[in-house]
Every structure is written in C-alpha cells, then in structure tokens.
Amino acid sequence: MSTTGRPRRARAALRRAEAWLFATGDPRRLAAVRIGLCGLLAIRLARGAYAELATQPPVLYRPISFLRLLDRMPSPETVAVLQALALGAAVLACVGLLTRFTLPLAWLAALPLVAMTSSLGKVVHNDVLLLLCLVPLLPSPAGTAWSLDARLRPYAGRGSAYGWPVRTAMVVVAGAYFFSGLAKLLHAGPAWVTSGNLRWVLYAASDTQPDPNSFALFVADRPFLAQLIAAATLLVELGFPLVLWRPRLAWVFVPAVVAMHAGIGLTMHLDYSVMAAVVLVVLVDWPALADRLFPTGQGDAPGPVPAEERR
Amino acid sequence: MERPPAPDRTDPDPAPAPRWARWYVGVYLALFLVCGVAGFEAWPLTGWRLFADARQARQPGFQAVTVDGQGHETPIPFRDLPAGYRGDVQILKGFAALPPARQAAVCRAWAEAVRDRGGEVAEVRIYQTVTDVSRRVGDRGAPPERTLRFTCRPGSAP
C-alpha cells in the first residue's frame, strides 16, 4: 500500500460519509424522531425521582460534570421549577408547538435533572442516549411536519435540512452500542466471552434480588449458554454500525438490541427500556411504515422498514 | 454509507446543508467519537463502559449493617431508602479514603434514614466482603466471608 494511497482513501471515505450525512431527508422522518424522543423525554421527566434526589443528605452527593459546581443536589424548589419547565416544554415539542424554542428548552431544563440521577457515583446510561440523540435535533427544523407549527406553515417536501439531524442521531445510536462492545474488548478482552464472566454476573444479580431470579439462574447454571449469550452480545454491539452501511441489517440488529435489553431486564432487573425505545424511534423509518400501513397513493413507493430513508 | 444517494430529480430543495450545520454535526460527532474511543467521561458524553469488566467468581465488596441495642445486625436496606441513598456501592468503595469527619457524617445519614423507617440504630458497621458466587446453596449464593472494617456510633436521633 503506498503512503499516499492511505490518506487519499481516508479522505474519500470521509467525503462519502459527509455526503451520506448531509443528503436530503424527509421532514416526516425527522418529525417522527422528534415526536418519539420528546415523548420519551416527557415520560422520563414525569416519572423521575428528582424530588427525592433533591432531599439527599449533602454528604452522599457524588456530583458529575457541571453539577460539580454545586456542593449538594439542587434544592427541591429548583428541581420542581426545572421539572415543570422541562416537562411542559417536552410535551409542547412533542406536539410540535413553537418547536424551535420548546425543544431546546426541554433539553436544557432536563439536563441538570438527568445529571442528578448520575450524581450518586455511577453514570446512568439509560437516559444519556436519549439526551445525545436529541442534540442534533436542537437547531433543526424538527417541527416542519406532523406538528402544530406545520398547520401555520405548510412544508414543501424533502430537503437537506431534514436529513442530517436523523442521520446524526443514527450515528450516535450505532456508536453507543459499538463503544459499549469496544469497552468490553479493551477492558476484559476475549475473557468477557470465554470466561465465566456472564455466569458470575447473573449469579450475583440473582443473589442481590429479594427472590432468586429463575431467568438469571437458568442461564448461569449452563456455562455454554452463558458464553453463547455473551458472544452474541458482543457481536451485536460491535456489529451495530453495519446498519448505517446496510440499512436492511436493521431488521436483525434492532430486534437483537431490544431483546438484549429485555433479557437484562428479566435477569438483572435493570431497566434499559429507554435505550431500547430510542433505538426504535431513531432507526425505524416511521413514515415508510405509515405509508405501508395506510397507503394514500401519493408520495414515494414504500421502502424497507426499518431502514434508512428510501432512495 | 456504501454510496452517497443519487441526486433526487423530484427533490424540491437541492441546496446543500449550510456550513454551520456541517460544523455543528462535525464537532458533535468528533466529541462523541473521542469520548467513546478513549473511554472518557464528559457527561452527557460518555465512554460507554457498561458491564465492561470481566467478573470473577470471587467478588470483593462491602456490606453496611445497623446494630440495635441488643446487638442484632440488619443490613441497611438501601434499595428501600429514598433515591438519594442508592449510591451505597460507590460510597462504600471509597469509604476508607474519606476523612474521619466525613465517614461519621455518612454513617449518621444512613442511621437517620433507617431510624426514619422505624429502625433502631445503636451502631453502624461496615464489613469488607468476599463473595464466591460459584458456591451455591440451593438457589442462593453461599454467605460471603466478612471482615469488620469500620464501626461508627452515630448517636441517637435528634
């Protein structure tokens, strides 16, 4: 391989990636992602134990990120205001009212609340993926379609402004799973699969639950099954970015990660439902699904679902 | 990403994405990738360390218990306490490195939470444990080996 060939190939790959990221997109796909993510955010904000966290004794406070500026959790009054603001804005962004304003407001107000849940000494990844997938939508025209805003200002059709927010969110989802797999390889190596790692994790998880967990014990009692599941987990995580390259592979990888999170929930009682829901919201082509279920005779021919936008 | 999409003849908006959008996406994805590759935590950006270590059958840990006036020990039920008390694993891991005054304050906070639930607390004890999860007694693991590391007397409730 020549020394000049490699940088040239890298530049060409970057150009292809850029062309893919900034290609035109369907405003309805962006709208579906907005509705899904803001709906999830609203549910999380409504159900979060932020008021309880606000009463935490300061000595137990283990702040993360910008919360290090405070010497204790934000006060219950501050939390109540932030929660009301974030929840109201998230609901408005979900229905698409003043979306350019309400979506960033919901994200900004939710940020310290979600940071509180990670200020107990451990990063809670469940909501992080949701927050990160919302970042590309913040400056985007996410309220152009399927929104109250659209009733005032009808939209013209596909455009470059509607593609990159969704594709950036897709990269973030794919990256989250890939880096989870990479971290396992870097920190544990092949032993993550070949040792008794998953058995010991599941036994420990079962032992900390009030009653023995039959799902966890079923896997942990079978060394080969445990290794098979560990290998499949690593394969799914490391292979997830393939859905960006071959959209039809979403048929395999999306159900696989949903099943993985369901399995973690059943065996370890850890709730990663928001991560699974974010994957569905971002990677399923909801307009194509809508066209397939309710054909109107207008627009493009139905494409694969889930998939990147039809071409 | 196999190929850039072919120009769409029906596309009413062939204008390319503006420069600010390219910078916004570029900087964001660069930060996301750096944190992911380096395992760096800059919340909400993260290194995505989820179950990243390979566990062994013998697992070190800690256990915090309250002791009543008769000397009976009861594990502190952190899962049943308010959400702000659920960082017990991380606090116990770093307990030895805390200054004595802070250790006493942590014990006091836990004792008060248990007393608020009607428990009697004369003392808080912290044990270092080693649990061999491969040793099973029926559907449960065998009890851990315990070594007493700290004892604090948080005083009576105000």
Contacts between the chains, C-beta under 8 A, distances in Angstrom:
chain1	res1	chain2	res2	distance
A	16	B	1	6.2
A	16	B	3	7.3
A	16	B	4	5.9
A	17	B	1	5.8
A	18	B	22	7.5
A	19	B	4	3.4
A	19	B	5	7.7
A	20	B	1	4.7
A	20	B	4	5.8
A	20	B	5	7.4
A	21	B	25	6.4
A	22	B	16	6.7
A	22	B	17	4.2
A	22	B	21	7.4
A	22	B	22	6.7
A	22	B	25	7.8
A	23	B	4	6.5
A	23	B	5	4.6
A	24	B	5	7.5
A	24	B	8	6.1
A	24	B	11	5.3
A	24	B	13	6.6
A	24	B	14	7.6
A	49	B	82	7.8
A	49	B	83	4.0
A	52	B	82	4.7
A	52	B	83	4.3
A	52	B	84	6.3
A	53	B	83	5.1
A	53	B	84	5.1
A	54	B	84	7.9
A	55	B	82	6.6
A	55	B	84	6.3
A	56	B	82	7.5
A	56	B	83	7.7
A	56	B	84	2.6
A	56	B	85	7.3
A	57	B	84	7.1
A	57	B	105	7.8
A	57	B	109	4.0
A	57	B	112	7.8
A	59	B	102	6.4
A	59	B	105	4.2
A	59	B	106	5.4
A	59	B	108	7.9
A	59	B	109	5.4
A	60	B	84	6.1
A	60	B	85	6.5
A	60	B	87	6.3
A	60	B	91	6.5
A	60	B	106	6.8
A	60	B	109	5.9
A	62	B	87	5.7
A	62	B	90	6.3
A	62	B	91	7.3
A	64	B	41	7.8
A	64	B	43	4.9
A	65	B	42	7.1
A	65	B	43	3.8
A	65	B	44	7.4
A	73	B	84	6.9
A	111	B	44	7.2
A	114	B	44	7.4
A	115	B	43	6.5
A	115	B	44	7.7
A	117	B	83	7.9
A	118	B	43	6.2
A	120	B	83	7.9
A	120	B	84	7.4
A	120	B	86	5.7
A	120	B	87	3.1
A	120	B	90	7.0
A	121	B	87	4.1
A	121	B	89	7.3
A	121	B	90	2.7
A	121	B	91	6.4
A	122	B	87	6.8
A	122	B	89	7.6
A	122	B	90	5.8
A	123	B	41	6.5
A	123	B	43	6.6
A	123	B	46	5.9
A	123	B	49	7.9
A	125	B	46	6.6
A	125	B	48	7.0
A	125	B	50	6.0
A	128	B	43	7.5
A	128	B	44	5.3
A	128	B	46	5.7
A	131	B	44	4.8
A	132	B	32	7.0
A	132	B	44	6.1
A	132	B	45	7.4
A	135	B	28	6.0
A	136	B	24	7.8
A	136	B	25	6.6
A	136	B	28	6.9
A	139	B	20	8.0
A	139	B	21	7.6
A	139	B	24	6.4
A	156	B	12	5.1
A	156	B	13	6.7
A	157	B	10	7.9
A	157	B	11	7.5
A	157	B	12	4.8
A	157	B	13	7.2
A	158	B	8	6.8
A	158	B	10	7.9
A	158	B	11	5.4
A	158	B	12	7.0
A	158	B	13	6.6
A	159	B	11	7.6
A	159	B	12	7.3
A	159	B	13	3.5
A	159	B	15	7.6
A	160	B	13	6.3
A	160	B	14	7.9
A	160	B	15	6.1
A	160	B	16	5.9
A	160	B	17	4.5
A	161	B	13	7.6
A	161	B	17	6.9
A	161	B	21	7.5
A	163	B	17	7.7
A	164	B	17	5.7
A	164	B	21	6.0
A	164	B	25	5.7
A	168	B	25	5.2
A	168	B	28	7.0
A	168	B	29	6.7
A	171	B	29	6.2
A	171	B	32	7.9
A	172	B	29	7.9
A	172	B	32	6.2
A	175	B	32	6.0
A	175	B	33	6.9
A	175	B	36	5.7
A	176	B	36	7.9
A	176	B	48	5.9
A	178	B	36	7.4
A	179	B	36	3.5
A	179	B	37	7.3
A	179	B	47	7.1
A	179	B	48	3.9
A	180	B	48	4.6
A	180	B	49	7.9
A	180	B	50	4.9
A	180	B	52	7.7
A	182	B	36	7.2
A	182	B	37	7.4
A	182	B	48	7.8
A	183	B	39	6.0
A	183	B	47	6.5
A	183	B	48	5.6
A	183	B	49	4.8
A	183	B	50	7.2
A	183	B	52	4.1
A	184	B	51	7.1
A	184	B	52	5.1
A	186	B	39	7.1
A	186	B	52	7.6
A	187	B	49	7.2
A	187	B	52	4.3
A	187	B	53	5.4
A	187	B	54	7.8
A	188	B	52	6.5
A	188	B	53	5.6
A	188	B	54	3.6
A	189	B	54	7.5
A	191	B	54	4.4
A	192	B	54	5.1
A	195	B	54	5.5
A	196	B	57	6.3
A	196	B	134	7.4
A	197	B	54	4.3
A	197	B	55	5.2
A	199	B	134	7.8
A	200	B	55	4.3
A	200	B	56	6.5
A	200	B	57	5.3
A	200	B	59	6.9
A	200	B	133	5.2
A	200	B	134	7.1
A	201	B	51	6.7
A	201	B	55	5.2
A	203	B	133	3.9
A	203	B	134	7.2
A	203	B	136	7.5
A	203	B	141	6.1
A	204	B	55	7.2
A	204	B	59	6.1
A	204	B	131	7.3
A	204	B	133	5.1
A	204	B	141	7.6
A	206	B	139	7.5
A	207	B	131	7.6
A	207	B	133	6.6
A	207	B	140	6.1
A	207	B	141	4.3
A	212	B	139	3.6
A	212	B	140	6.3
A	217	B	139	6.1
A	244	B	1	5.4
A	245	B	1	5.0
A	245	B	2	5.5
A	246	B	2	7.1
A	311	B	5	5.1
A	311	B	6	7.0
